[in-house]
Protein backbone atom coordinates (compact mmCIF):
# COMPACT_ATOMS: atom_id res chain seq x y z
CA UNK A 1 0.00 0.00 0.00
CA UNK A 2 1.37 3.43 -1.00
CA UNK A 3 2.26 5.88 1.74
CA UNK A 4 0.44 8.56 -0.23
CA UNK A 5 -3.26 9.20 -0.80
CA UNK A 6 -2.64 9.54 -4.54
CA UNK A 7 0.06 8.79 -7.06
CA UNK A 8 -0.62 12.04 -8.93
CA UNK A 9 -2.37 15.27 -8.02
CA UNK A 10 -3.13 17.58 -10.97
CA UNK A 11 -3.74 21.26 -10.26
CA UNK A 12 -5.86 22.63 -13.09
CA UNK A 13 -8.27 20.79 -15.36
CA UNK A 14 -7.80 22.51 -18.68
CA UNK A 15 -7.04 20.53 -21.83
CA UNK A 16 -3.59 19.47 -20.63
CA UNK A 17 -4.56 18.74 -17.04
CA UNK A 18 -7.60 16.64 -17.97
CA UNK A 19 -5.67 14.62 -20.53
CA UNK A 20 -2.77 14.01 -18.14
CA UNK A 21 -5.12 12.97 -15.33
CA UNK A 22 -7.26 10.73 -17.50
CA UNK A 23 -4.40 8.94 -19.24
CA UNK A 24 -2.41 8.51 -16.03
CA UNK A 25 -5.47 6.95 -14.40
CA UNK A 26 -5.94 4.68 -17.42
CA UNK A 27 -2.35 3.54 -16.94
CA UNK A 28 -3.14 2.50 -13.36
CA UNK A 29 -2.27 5.59 -11.33
CA UNK A 30 -4.45 6.84 -8.49
CA UNK A 31 -5.17 10.39 -9.62
CA UNK A 32 -6.81 13.47 -8.11
CA UNK A 33 -7.53 16.81 -9.76
CA UNK A 34 -8.49 20.25 -8.50
CA UNK A 35 -10.00 23.25 -10.27
CA UNK A 36 -11.31 26.53 -8.89
CA UNK A 37 -12.74 28.12 -12.03
CA UNK A 38 -13.68 26.23 -15.17
CA UNK A 39 -14.05 22.54 -15.94
CA UNK A 40 -12.14 22.31 -19.20
CA UNK A 41 -9.97 25.36 -18.65
CA UNK A 42 -9.47 28.40 -20.82
CA UNK A 43 -9.93 26.68 -24.19
CA UNK A 44 -13.39 25.35 -23.48
CA UNK A 45 -14.73 28.29 -21.47
CA UNK A 46 -13.05 31.54 -22.51
CA UNK A 47 -10.79 30.54 -25.36
CA UNK A 48 -10.72 28.43 -28.50
CA UNK A 49 -14.24 26.99 -28.41
CA UNK A 50 -16.43 30.04 -27.69
CA UNK A 51 -14.13 32.18 -29.84
CA UNK A 52 -14.64 29.91 -32.85
CA UNK A 53 -18.40 29.95 -32.27
CA UNK A 54 -18.29 33.76 -32.25
CA UNK A 55 -16.20 33.74 -35.44
CA UNK A 56 -18.83 31.59 -37.15
CA UNK A 57 -21.55 33.97 -35.98
CA UNK A 58 -19.72 37.08 -37.13
CA UNK A 59 -19.03 35.72 -40.61
CA UNK A 60 -22.71 35.30 -41.40
CA UNK A 61 -22.95 39.05 -42.03
CA UNK A 62 -20.59 38.57 -44.99
CA UNK A 63 -22.34 35.41 -46.09
CA UNK A 64 -25.60 37.33 -46.40
CA UNK A 65 -23.87 39.96 -48.53
CA UNK A 66 -22.17 37.36 -50.72
CA UNK A 67 -25.44 35.47 -51.28
CA UNK A 68 -26.89 38.29 -53.36
CA UNK A 69 -24.48 37.58 -56.21
CA UNK A 70 -25.69 33.99 -56.23
CA UNK A 71 -29.30 34.99 -56.71
CA UNK A 72 -30.54 35.09 -53.13
CA UNK A 73 -31.78 38.66 -53.09
CA UNK A 74 -30.82 41.52 -50.83
CA UNK A 75 -31.15 40.10 -47.32
CA UNK A 76 -31.08 42.35 -44.26
CA UNK A 77 -30.68 39.98 -41.30
CA UNK A 78 -31.50 40.91 -37.73
CA UNK A 79 -28.74 39.78 -35.35
CA UNK A 80 -29.71 38.65 -31.84
CA UNK A 81 -26.72 38.86 -29.47
CA UNK A 82 -28.55 37.47 -26.39
CA UNK A 83 -29.57 34.40 -28.39
CA UNK A 84 -25.99 33.77 -29.51
CA UNK A 85 -24.81 34.18 -25.93
CA UNK A 86 -27.46 31.79 -24.64
CA UNK A 87 -26.68 29.12 -27.23
CA UNK A 88 -22.94 29.50 -26.63
CA UNK A 89 -23.39 29.09 -22.88
CA UNK A 90 -25.53 26.00 -23.42
CA UNK A 91 -22.83 24.41 -25.55
CA UNK A 92 -20.07 25.27 -23.06
CA UNK A 93 -22.12 23.75 -20.24
CA UNK A 94 -22.45 20.58 -22.28
CA UNK A 95 -18.68 20.47 -22.76
CA UNK A 96 -18.10 21.11 -19.04
CA UNK A 97 -20.16 18.00 -18.35
CA UNK A 98 -18.20 15.97 -20.89
CA UNK A 99 -14.90 16.90 -19.25
CA UNK A 100 -16.23 15.99 -15.82
CA UNK A 101 -17.49 12.72 -17.26
CA UNK A 102 -14.06 11.94 -18.70
CA UNK A 103 -12.49 12.26 -15.27
CA UNK A 104 -15.24 10.26 -13.56
CA UNK A 105 -15.07 7.46 -16.13
CA UNK A 106 -11.31 7.21 -15.67
CA UNK A 107 -11.72 6.92 -11.89
CA UNK A 108 -10.16 10.30 -11.14
CA UNK A 109 -11.08 11.96 -7.84
CA UNK A 110 -11.96 15.59 -8.48
CA UNK A 111 -11.98 18.47 -6.00
CA UNK A 112 -13.71 21.80 -6.66
CA UNK A 113 -11.66 24.59 -5.12
CA UNK A 114 -8.25 26.26 -5.12
CA UNK A 115 -5.44 23.81 -4.48
CA UNK A 116 -2.25 25.06 -2.84
CA UNK A 117 1.04 23.23 -2.56
CA UNK A 118 2.09 22.87 1.09
CA UNK A 119 5.29 20.97 0.37
CA UNK A 120 6.62 18.57 -2.24
CA UNK A 121 4.16 15.82 -1.30
CA UNK A 122 1.15 17.62 0.16
CA UNK A 123 -1.71 19.66 -1.29
CA UNK A 124 -4.17 21.73 0.73
CA UNK A 125 -7.66 22.17 -0.66
CA UNK A 126 -10.93 23.09 1.06
CA UNK A 127 -9.15 23.03 4.47
CA UNK A 128 -8.03 19.46 3.87
CA UNK A 129 -4.45 18.23 3.36
CA UNK A 130 -3.90 15.49 0.81
CA UNK A 131 -0.69 13.57 0.23
CA UNK A 132 0.57 12.66 -3.23
CA UNK A 133 3.63 11.09 -4.78
CA UNK A 134 3.73 13.44 -7.76
CA UNK A 135 2.27 16.90 -8.38
CA UNK A 136 1.45 18.22 -11.85
CA UNK A 137 0.84 21.96 -12.29
CA UNK A 138 -1.41 22.64 -15.29
CA UNK A 139 -2.96 25.96 -14.33
CA UNK A 140 -2.57 27.60 -17.75
CA UNK A 141 -2.39 31.33 -18.33
CA UNK A 142 -4.40 34.45 -17.54
CA UNK A 143 -4.89 37.71 -19.48
CA UNK A 144 -2.72 40.63 -18.40
CA UNK A 145 -3.37 44.36 -18.67
CA UNK A 146 -0.48 46.84 -18.35
CA UNK A 147 -0.56 49.47 -15.64
CA UNK A 148 -1.80 52.86 -16.84
CA UNK A 149 -4.39 55.41 -15.66
CA UNK A 150 -7.85 54.04 -16.37
CA UNK A 151 -6.89 50.40 -16.75
CA UNK A 152 -9.88 49.54 -14.54
CA UNK A 153 -12.16 50.53 -17.42
CA UNK A 154 -10.97 47.84 -19.84
CA UNK A 155 -12.05 44.25 -20.29
CA UNK A 156 -10.10 41.20 -21.48
CA UNK A 157 -11.19 38.32 -23.69
CA UNK A 158 -12.47 36.57 -20.54
CA UNK A 159 -15.20 39.15 -20.09
CA UNK A 160 -15.86 39.56 -23.82
CA UNK A 161 -17.52 36.15 -23.89
CA UNK A 162 -20.17 37.31 -21.41
CA UNK A 163 -21.10 40.85 -22.48
CA UNK A 164 -24.72 41.62 -21.67
CA UNK A 165 -25.02 43.68 -24.84
CA UNK A 166 -22.89 44.53 -27.85
CA UNK A 167 -21.34 48.01 -27.92
CA UNK A 168 -21.82 50.33 -30.88
CA UNK A 169 -18.08 51.08 -30.91
CA UNK A 170 -15.12 49.06 -29.68
CA UNK A 171 -11.38 49.51 -29.42
CA UNK A 172 -9.29 46.34 -29.39
CA UNK A 173 -5.72 46.77 -28.18
CA UNK A 174 -3.08 44.21 -29.10
CA UNK A 175 -1.47 42.47 -32.05
CA UNK A 176 -1.67 38.73 -31.44
CA UNK A 177 -4.18 35.97 -32.11
CA UNK A 178 -6.84 37.23 -29.71
CA UNK A 179 -6.71 40.89 -30.73
CA UNK A 180 -6.93 40.22 -34.47
CA UNK A 181 -9.67 37.61 -34.01
CA UNK A 182 -11.84 39.78 -31.77
CA UNK A 183 -11.50 42.75 -34.12
CA UNK A 184 -13.04 40.55 -36.82
CA UNK A 185 -15.70 39.21 -34.46
CA UNK A 186 -16.85 42.64 -33.33
CA UNK A 187 -16.86 44.08 -36.86
CA UNK A 188 -18.75 41.10 -38.25
CA UNK A 189 -21.40 41.51 -35.59
CA UNK A 190 -21.95 45.13 -36.53
CA UNK A 191 -19.65 46.97 -34.11
CA UNK A 192 -17.64 49.95 -35.36
CA UNK A 193 -14.21 48.50 -34.55
CA UNK A 194 -10.70 49.90 -34.18
CA UNK A 195 -7.63 47.72 -33.68
CA UNK A 196 -4.68 49.47 -32.02
CA UNK A 197 -1.17 47.99 -31.88
CA UNK A 198 2.04 49.52 -30.58
CA UNK A 199 4.21 47.98 -33.33
CA UNK A 200 4.48 48.59 -37.06
CA UNK A 201 2.50 45.46 -37.98
CA UNK A 202 0.55 42.88 -35.97
CA UNK A 203 1.00 39.05 -35.77
CA UNK A 204 4.66 39.58 -34.94
CA UNK A 205 5.89 35.96 -35.06
CA UNK A 206 4.13 35.07 -38.31
CA UNK A 207 5.47 35.15 -41.85
CA UNK A 208 5.64 38.65 -43.30
CA UNK A 209 3.31 37.82 -46.20
CA UNK A 210 0.67 36.58 -43.75
CA UNK A 211 0.96 39.80 -41.76
CA UNK A 212 0.68 42.06 -44.79
CA UNK A 213 -2.21 40.10 -46.31
CA UNK A 214 -4.22 40.12 -43.08
CA UNK A 215 -3.61 43.86 -42.75
CA UNK A 216 -4.88 44.51 -46.26
CA UNK A 217 -7.94 42.29 -45.84
CA UNK A 218 -8.95 43.79 -42.49
CA UNK A 219 -8.80 47.24 -44.06
CA UNK A 220 -11.22 46.08 -46.76
CA UNK A 221 -13.65 45.08 -44.02
CA UNK A 222 -13.56 48.63 -42.65
CA UNK A 223 -11.75 47.69 -39.44
CA UNK A 224 -9.82 50.80 -38.43
CA UNK A 225 -6.14 49.90 -37.97
CA UNK A 226 -3.93 52.09 -35.78
CA UNK A 227 -0.31 50.91 -35.78
CA UNK A 228 2.54 52.38 -33.72
CA UNK A 229 -0.10 53.57 -31.29
CA UNK A 230 0.12 53.36 -27.51
CA UNK A 231 -2.70 54.01 -25.05
CA UNK A 232 -1.72 56.60 -22.44
CA UNK A 233 -4.89 56.75 -20.34
CA UNK A 234 -8.62 56.04 -20.40
CA UNK A 235 -11.31 58.27 -18.91
CA UNK A 236 -14.88 57.21 -18.25
CA UNK A 237 -17.44 59.76 -19.40
CA UNK A 238 -20.67 60.70 -17.66
CA UNK A 239 -22.75 58.79 -20.22
CA UNK A 240 -20.81 55.56 -19.62
CA UNK A 241 -18.67 55.83 -22.74
CA UNK A 242 -14.88 56.15 -22.68
CA UNK A 243 -12.29 58.62 -23.91
CA UNK A 244 -9.08 56.85 -24.88
CA UNK A 245 -6.00 59.08 -24.86
CA UNK A 246 -2.96 58.00 -26.88
CA UNK A 247 0.72 58.81 -26.40
CA UNK A 248 0.60 60.67 -29.71
CA UNK A 249 -1.78 63.23 -28.23
CA UNK A 250 -4.77 61.95 -30.18
CA UNK A 251 -7.89 60.61 -28.50
CA UNK A 252 -11.02 58.66 -29.45
CA UNK A 253 -14.46 57.96 -28.08
CA UNK A 254 -15.61 54.38 -27.67
CA UNK A 255 -18.10 52.24 -25.79
CA UNK A 256 -15.75 49.38 -24.95
CA UNK A 257 -12.01 48.76 -24.72
CA UNK A 258 -10.76 45.18 -24.96
CA UNK A 259 -7.12 44.56 -24.05
CA UNK A 260 -5.49 41.55 -25.66
CA UNK A 261 -1.85 42.37 -25.03
CA UNK A 262 -0.71 39.07 -23.59
CA UNK A 263 -1.24 36.30 -21.08
CA UNK A 264 0.88 35.42 -18.07
CA UNK A 265 1.37 31.99 -16.47
CA UNK A 266 -1.30 31.45 -13.81
CA UNK A 267 0.98 30.79 -10.84
CA UNK A 268 -0.45 33.16 -8.24
CA UNK A 269 -1.60 31.68 -4.94
CA UNK A 270 -0.90 28.01 -5.69
CA UNK A 271 1.78 27.62 -3.01
CA UNK A 272 4.92 27.83 -5.12
CA UNK A 273 6.55 29.82 -2.32
CA UNK A 274 6.54 26.62 -0.26
CA UNK A 275 8.70 24.65 -2.70
CA UNK A 276 11.87 25.24 -4.71
CA UNK A 277 10.29 25.33 -8.17
CA UNK A 278 12.39 27.51 -10.47
CA UNK A 279 10.55 30.12 -12.55
CA UNK A 280 11.39 32.62 -15.25
CA UNK A 281 10.94 36.35 -14.70
CA UNK A 282 7.36 36.24 -16.02
CA UNK A 283 6.43 33.46 -13.59
CA UNK A 284 6.65 30.65 -16.14
CA UNK A 285 7.66 27.35 -14.55
CA UNK A 286 10.96 25.98 -15.83
CA UNK A 287 10.85 22.31 -16.85
CA UNK A 288 13.02 19.71 -18.55
CA UNK A 289 11.96 17.54 -21.49
CA UNK A 290 10.07 15.24 -19.12
CA UNK A 291 8.15 18.26 -17.71
CA UNK A 292 10.00 17.94 -14.39
CA UNK A 293 10.64 21.11 -12.42
CA UNK A 294 13.60 21.76 -10.14
CA UNK A 295 11.66 19.73 -7.55
CA UNK A 296 12.04 16.13 -8.70
CA UNK A 297 8.45 15.07 -8.03
CA UNK A 298 6.72 18.28 -9.20
CA UNK A 299 5.92 18.64 -12.89
CA UNK A 300 4.30 21.28 -15.09
CA UNK A 301 2.94 21.46 -18.63
CA UNK A 302 0.83 23.63 -20.90
CA UNK A 303 0.63 27.43 -20.89
CA UNK A 304 1.95 27.71 -17.34
CA UNK A 305 5.38 26.86 -18.80
CA UNK A 306 5.02 29.54 -21.51
CA UNK A 307 6.31 27.44 -24.39
CA UNK A 308 3.86 27.15 -27.29
CA UNK A 309 0.55 28.42 -25.92
CA UNK A 310 -1.67 26.13 -27.97
CA UNK A 311 -4.29 23.65 -26.74
CA UNK A 312 -3.07 20.72 -28.89
CA UNK A 313 0.47 21.28 -27.59
CA UNK A 314 -0.73 20.99 -23.98
CA UNK A 315 -2.59 17.79 -24.89
CA UNK A 316 0.49 16.37 -26.60
CA UNK A 317 2.61 17.23 -23.58
CA UNK A 318 0.09 15.51 -21.33
CA UNK A 319 0.25 12.34 -23.41
CA UNK A 320 4.05 12.33 -23.17
CA UNK A 321 3.95 12.98 -19.41
CA UNK A 322 1.47 10.19 -18.65
CA UNK A 323 3.27 7.66 -20.84
CA UNK A 324 6.67 8.46 -19.33
CA UNK A 325 5.56 8.55 -15.70
CA UNK A 326 2.92 5.83 -15.50
CA UNK A 327 3.20 3.57 -18.53
CA UNK A 328 6.96 3.20 -18.44
CA UNK A 329 7.34 4.32 -22.05
CA UNK A 330 9.39 7.50 -22.31
CA UNK A 331 7.97 9.99 -24.79
CA UNK A 332 9.42 13.41 -25.57
CA UNK A 333 7.32 16.19 -27.05
CA UNK A 334 8.49 17.52 -30.42
CA UNK A 335 7.94 21.23 -30.88
CA UNK A 336 9.08 21.54 -34.48
CA UNK A 337 6.59 22.08 -37.31
CA UNK A 338 3.59 22.64 -35.06
CA UNK A 339 0.77 23.95 -37.23
CA UNK A 340 -1.45 26.75 -36.01
CA UNK A 341 -4.34 28.90 -37.19
CA UNK A 342 -5.59 32.40 -36.50
CA UNK A 343 -9.35 32.69 -36.91
CA UNK A 344 -9.33 36.20 -38.24
CA UNK A 345 -11.34 36.76 -41.40
CA UNK A 346 -10.07 35.42 -43.73
CA UNK A 347 -8.34 32.75 -41.63
CA UNK A 348 -4.61 32.17 -41.25
CA UNK A 349 -3.03 28.71 -41.38
CA UNK A 350 0.69 28.12 -41.02
CA UNK A 351 3.26 25.39 -40.40
CA UNK A 352 7.05 25.39 -40.36
CA UNK A 353 9.48 28.27 -40.73
CA UNK A 354 8.69 31.82 -41.73
CA UNK A 355 10.71 33.25 -44.60
CA UNK A 356 12.89 35.21 -42.16
CA UNK A 357 13.56 32.10 -40.06
CA UNK A 358 14.30 30.02 -43.14
CA UNK A 359 16.85 32.54 -44.42
CA UNK A 360 18.70 32.15 -41.14
CA UNK A 361 18.80 28.36 -41.47
CA UNK A 362 19.27 27.64 -45.18
CA UNK A 363 21.84 29.24 -47.52
CA UNK A 364 19.55 29.27 -50.56
CA UNK A 365 15.76 29.40 -50.75
CA UNK A 366 13.09 29.21 -53.38
CA UNK A 367 9.93 31.08 -52.44
CA UNK A 368 6.63 30.26 -54.14
CA UNK A 369 3.75 32.65 -53.52
CA UNK A 370 0.29 33.02 -54.99
CA UNK A 371 -2.21 35.81 -54.32
CA UNK A 372 -5.59 35.35 -55.95
CA UNK A 373 -9.31 35.99 -55.81
CA UNK A 374 -11.02 32.70 -54.86
CA UNK A 375 -13.65 31.23 -57.14
CA UNK A 376 -16.52 32.01 -54.76
CA UNK A 377 -15.88 35.71 -55.02
CA UNK A 378 -16.13 35.79 -58.81
CA UNK A 379 -19.89 35.95 -58.17
CA UNK A 380 -20.08 37.28 -54.60
CA UNK A 381 -18.67 40.65 -55.58
CA UNK A 382 -16.15 40.60 -52.73
CA UNK A 383 -12.61 41.82 -53.38
CA UNK A 384 -11.20 39.46 -50.74
CA UNK A 385 -7.86 37.95 -51.71
CA UNK A 386 -6.22 34.72 -50.56
CA UNK A 387 -2.47 34.21 -50.16
CA UNK A 388 -0.53 30.95 -50.28
CA UNK A 389 3.20 30.54 -49.82
CA UNK A 390 5.69 27.68 -49.87
CA UNK A 391 9.29 28.09 -48.63
CA UNK A 392 11.78 25.56 -50.03
CA UNK A 393 15.42 24.79 -49.27
CA UNK A 394 16.91 24.92 -52.77
CA UNK A 395 19.76 22.54 -51.98
CA UNK A 396 17.59 19.74 -50.59
CA UNK A 397 14.18 20.61 -52.16
CA UNK A 398 12.71 20.18 -48.66
CA UNK A 399 9.65 22.27 -47.83
CA UNK A 400 10.54 24.37 -44.78
CA UNK A 401 7.31 26.31 -44.35
CA UNK A 402 3.79 26.61 -45.72
CA UNK A 403 1.60 29.64 -45.07
CA UNK A 404 -1.92 30.61 -46.06
CA UNK A 405 -4.49 33.37 -45.60
CA UNK A 406 -7.94 32.38 -46.78
CA UNK A 407 -11.18 30.61 -45.90
CA UNK A 408 -10.67 27.29 -44.12
CA UNK A 409 -6.91 27.87 -43.94
CA UNK A 410 -6.71 25.92 -40.68
CA UNK A 411 -8.46 22.91 -42.23
CA UNK A 412 -6.12 22.94 -45.23
CA UNK A 413 -2.90 23.46 -43.27
CA UNK A 414 -3.74 20.59 -40.90
CA UNK A 415 -3.35 18.09 -43.74
CA UNK A 416 -0.29 19.80 -45.18
CA UNK A 417 1.36 19.84 -41.74
CA UNK A 418 1.49 16.03 -41.80
CA UNK A 419 3.50 16.16 -45.01
CA UNK A 420 5.81 18.89 -43.68
CA UNK A 421 6.34 16.89 -40.48
CA UNK A 422 7.40 13.92 -42.63
CA UNK A 423 9.92 16.01 -44.57
CA UNK A 424 8.02 16.53 -47.82
CA UNK A 425 9.83 18.00 -50.83
CA UNK A 426 8.58 20.49 -53.40
CA UNK A 427 8.90 17.79 -56.05
CA UNK A 428 6.40 15.70 -54.08
CA UNK A 429 4.04 18.68 -53.87
CA UNK A 430 4.32 19.03 -57.65
CA UNK A 431 3.68 15.32 -58.21
CA UNK A 432 0.44 15.47 -56.22
CA UNK A 433 -2.71 15.71 -58.33
CA UNK A 434 -4.88 18.58 -57.20
CA UNK A 435 -8.59 18.47 -56.37
CA UNK A 436 -10.41 20.77 -58.78
CA UNK A 437 -11.93 23.25 -58.33
CA UNK A 438 -10.69 23.97 -54.81
CA UNK A 439 -8.59 26.59 -53.10
CA UNK A 440 -6.29 23.89 -51.74
CA UNK A 441 -5.17 22.75 -55.20
CA UNK A 442 -3.15 25.95 -55.48
CA UNK A 443 -0.58 24.40 -53.12
CA UNK A 444 0.21 21.62 -55.62
CA UNK A 445 0.17 23.75 -58.77
CA UNK A 446 2.62 26.51 -57.82
CA UNK A 447 5.63 26.28 -60.15
CA UNK A 448 7.02 29.77 -60.51
CA UNK A 449 9.66 30.97 -58.04
CA UNK A 450 8.72 34.51 -57.00
CA UNK A 451 11.68 35.13 -54.69
CA UNK A 452 15.10 33.58 -54.18
N, C-alpha and C positions, 0 to 999 in steps of 0.2 A: 504494500500500500504506500502511495506517494506521501511524502511529508507535507505536500502542498494541497490546497483545496482544488487548484486547477493547474493544468500543464501550461496553459496560455491564457493571458488576459489581454483582450484587445480594447484599447481606448479609442473610440470613434467607429461608427458603423456607416461610413461612406462606402463608395464602390470598392476601394482597396481593403478596408477593414472587414466588410462583410465577406468578401471573397476569401481573405486570409482565414477568417474564423471558420467559415463553412468548410473549406478544403482541409484545414487542419483537423477539424472534428471528423471529417470523412476518413482521414488517415489514422484515426484512433485516439487523437488527443482530447483531453477534457478541457473544453474551451468556455470562457465567459467573455461577454462584451458589455460595454457601457456606452451610453450616448445621452447627452443632455438636450440636444436640439432636435435634429431631424433623423428619422429612420431612412437611411439611403444617402445621407450626406448632401453636400452642395449640389452635385450633379442632378440628382433626382428632384430636389426641392427648390433650389434657387440657382440653378446652373443649366447644364446642357439640355435637359428634357423640357422644362417650361420655356426656355429660350427658343428652342426649335419650334415648339407649338406656336409661340408668338410670331416667329418668322413666317411660318405657314400662313397665319392669320393676316399678317401685314402685306403679304404678296398678293392676296386676293384683289386688292385695289388695282394693281397692275393687270391682273388677269381679266378683270372686268373691262378695262380699257382695251386690252389686246383683242378681246372677243369681237369687238365691233368690226374689225377687218375680216373676220371669218363669218360674217353674216348674222351676228347675234344681236344687232341693234345697239342702241345707245343706253346702256344700263346705268342707273344711278343708285347703287346699293346704299343701304342704311346700316352702318356698323353699330353693333351693340357691345360695348366694352364690358359691362357687368356680366353678360352672358358668356363671353370668352373667359372671363375670370372664373366664373362658376364652373364651367366645363373643365378648365385647366386644373382647378383645385380638386375636382372629382377624380380626374385622372391621376393626380399626384397622390391622393389618398389611397387609390387602388394600388399604386406602386409601393407606397409605404407598407401596406399590408403584405404585398408579395415579398418584400425584403424581410419583414418579420417572420413570414412563413418559411423562408429559406433557412433562417437561423434555427427556428423551432424544429424543422424537419431534419436538420443536421444534428440535433441534440445539444445545441449551444444554449447556455444559460445567459439570459440577457437582463441587464440592470438599466432602468431609466434613471438618469441622474448624472451629475458631474463626478467623474472619477479622478482621484488625485493620488499620485505616487507618494507613498510614505517612505519606502526604501526600495532596494533592488528586488525584493520579493513580496512586497505588500502594497495593496491598493486600498484606499479608503473611499467608500461610496455610501451615501445615505446613512452616515454615522456607523457604518459597519466596516471592519477591516477584513480583507480577504487575502489569502496567501496564494502565490502563483510561482511556478518555476520560471516562466518567461513572460515578459511584458512586450506588447507591440503597440507603438504609438502611431495612430492613423487618423489624426485629428484634422488633417487637411489645411486649408488656408482660409483667410477672412479678408474682406475688402478693407483697404486703407484709404484714408483721406488726409492729405497734408494739412499742416497747421497754418491757418490764415484767418484773418478777421471775417467772421460770418460762416465759418465752416459748419456750424450747427444747422444751417439752412439747407444743406445739400442732402441728397439721398445717394445710396449706392444701388448696385444691381439687386441686392437682397430685397430692398423695399420696392423696387420697380415692379416686382412680380405681384405686388399686392396693392397697387394704387386703387383708391376708391373710385377715382374718375381720371380720365385722360386730360392732360393740360392742353391748352390751345397752342402754347409755345414751350419748347424745351431746349435747354443747352446741355449737351453731353460733352464732358471733359475727359480726354484721354486719347490714346492712339493704338490700343491693342485690340484683341479679339472683341472684348465686351463692348468697348466704346463704339467701334465701327458697326457691330451688329445691332446695338440698341439705337444708333442713329437711323439705321434702315427700318427697324421696327417702328419707331415713333413716326417717322415720315410716312411709312406705308399705311399707318392707322390714322393719318390725317393731321398729325401734329406738325406745326411749323418748326423745323428742327435745325439747330446749329451744332456742328461738331468742332470743338476747339482742341488744338494739340500744340504743345510747347515746341515741338521739333519742326523740321522742314517738311516732313512727310511721314504719315502714320505707318503702322505695321512694320516696325523697325527691323525685325529679324527675318522678314520675308524677302523673296527675290525682288529686285528693283522693278521688273516689269509687272509683277503682281501689284506692287504698291502704286505705280503710276496708273495702271488700268483701273484699279478700284477708285482712285481719286477721280479720274475722268468720268467714270460711270456714276459715282455718287453726285457729282455736279449736275449731270443730266437729269437726275431725279429731284433736283432743286433742294438738296441738302446743302446748307450754307457751311462751307469749310473755312476755318480760321486757323491757319498754321502759324508757327512761331508766335503763339499767343499764350500769355500766362495770366491766370486770374490773380488779382491782387486782393480783392475783398468782395463780399456780398452783403448787400443791405436788404432787409425786408421792408417792403412798403406798406402803407396803411391798408391798402386793398388786398393784401395777401400775396401780391406779386413780388418779384425780386429785381433789384438793380445789381448787375454784375459789373464790377469795375476791373479793368485789365491794366497790366503794367504799362502798356502803351499809352495810357491816358484815356482810351476809349471806354465806353460803357454800353450795356444793352439791357433791355427789359425782357424778362421771361417769367414764366409761371412755374418752372421746375428746373432744377439743376441736378443732373446725375453725374457723379464722379466715378470714373472707371480708370483710375490711374495706377492700379496695382493691387496685389493681394499679398498679405504677409502670412508666414506659417502660424497656425493657430496653436501657440504653445503657452499662452497665458493661463495661469492658475490650474495647471495640471500636475504640480508638484515637482517640476524639474529641479527646483532649488534643493531638493532633498537627495539628489543623486548626482553623480559626476558625468552627466551626459554632455558631451561637447557640442557647441552650437556655433554657427556663423554669426556675423554681426547683425543680420536681419532676423535672427532667432531660428533659422533653419537648422534642423538636427543633422549632424554629420554622421554618415554611415559608411560602411565598407560595402563590397559587392554582395555580401550576404545580408545586407540591411542591418548589420549589428552596429550599435553605437559604441562609445567608449566604455560603457558598462556592458560586460560580456553577455548578460542575459536580458538586456533591453534592446529592442529593435524598433525601427521606424521605416515607414514607406509612404509613398504618395506625396501629395503637395506639401506636407509638413517638412519634407526634406528639400523642397525647392529645386528639384531637378527639372524634368519635363512635366509641366502642370497640365496633364491630360488624363482623363478618366481611364482610357484603355491602358495607359502606362501603369497607373496604380493597380489595375487588375492584373496586368502581366507581372508586376513586382510581387503581388500577393501570391500568385501561382508559384513563382520561384521560391518565395519564402516558405510556403507550406510544404512544398516538395523537399526542400533542403532540410528543414527542421523536423518534419514529422513523417516523411515517407522514406527518408534516407537516400534520396536521389538528389544530388546537388545540381541546382539549376541557377544560371547567372543571367540576369536580364541584359538584353542587347538594346542599346539606345541609338544605334545607327539606323538610318532610313526609316524613321517613324513618320508615317503619313499623318497629316492633319488637315482640317478644314476650318474655314472662317465662314459663318453663315450670314455674311453680308449679302447684298443683292446687287449684282449677281454674286454667287458663291465663289469662294476660293478653295482650291484643293492643291496640295503640294506634298512632295516626297523627295528626300535626298538633299543635295547641296544647292544653295543659291549660286548664281553666277559668280558673285564676289568670292564666296567660299571655294568654289571650284577653281578659280584662277589662282588661289593660294596653294592648291594641292596638286594641280596638274599643269605641266609646262605648256601644253597646247590644247585648245578646246575648239570644238565646233558647236555653234549655237544655232538651233533651229527654232524659229518663232513664227507663229501665225496669228494674225488679228483679223477677225472676220465677223460679218453679220450673220447670225444663225438663221437657218431656214425658216423657223417660226416667224421671225420678224420681217420676212419678205411680205407678209400679209398683215401682220399686226400693226405696222406703222411705226414701231419703236426703233430708235436709233441705237439700241443697246449693242455693244460689241463684246465678243468673247476673245480671250487671249490664251494661246497654248504655247508651251516652250519646252524644249528638250535640250539638256546640256550634256555633251558627249566628250569624253577623253579621246582626243584624236589618235593618240598612240595605241590605245587598247580597244577603241570603239565601244568601251563600256559607257552605259548611260549613268551619269552621276546625279542628275536631278531632273524632275518633271514637275511642271508648274502649270496651273490653269486658273483662269477666271471665267466663270460661266455657269449657267444653270446645271444643277446636279454635279458640280465639280467634285464634291466629296465622294459621291457614288462612283464616279469614273476613276478617280485617283486611288480608291481602295483597291480596285483590281490591278491597276498598274503598279501599285506599291509592292505587290507580290513579286512581279517580274523584276523590279529594281532590287528588291531584297535578295533575289536569286542571282543578281549580277548580269542582267540582260544587256545585250549589245544593241546598237542602233541597227545593225544588219538584221537582227531578229525582229525588231520593230518593223523594218521595211518588208520583211518576208511574211508578216502577218496580214491576212486578208481582212480588210475592213468590213464593218457592218453598215450598209447603206440604205437609206440616208440617215445618218446619225451625226451628232457632234463629235462623239468619241472617235470616229474613224479618222479624224484629222490627225490624231497622234500616230497613225501608221501610214500616213500618206505624205508626211513632210519630208521633202528631199533637198530643198535648197538651203544651204548654209547662209544665214543672215549676218553672222558675226563670228569672227575667229579670234 
